[in-house]
Amino acid sequence: MPGLRRHVTHLPRSDGTTNGKLVEVKTISPEKSSDVVLVKRQGDFMQLLIVRIDQDFQFKSKLRQGRTQGSGRPVSLRASQG
């Protein structure tokens, strides 16, 4: 995704920034048969970027605004939702 600036390795709570907003990145690999990702509720991010890599190693991404707040169990989201 153009403009995504990754944080240094192992920085907790988000993966980078884009346009000054904290972003969490979730990747769906070609080996995974489902398009569901798990997102931790306590993450410190404003946007969620879901990247799907297909069998031909083509990338598709979807940027979702907002986040699921709270604590407890992670939230399951489909790449096609929202």
JONOR-V36060 format. One record per run of one state. SS is the DSSP state (~ for helix, > for strand, _ for the rest). FROM is the first residue (numbers start at 1). LEN is the number of residues. Records with the same first field share a line. If there is no record, write none. Layout:
# JONOR-V36060
SS: FROM-LEN / FROM-LEN
This chain:
# JONOR-V36060
_: 1-4 / 7-9 / 19-2 / 29-7 / 40-7 / 54-5 / 66-9 / 79-4
>: 5-2 / 16-3 / 21-8 / 36-4 / 47-7 / 59-7 / 75-4
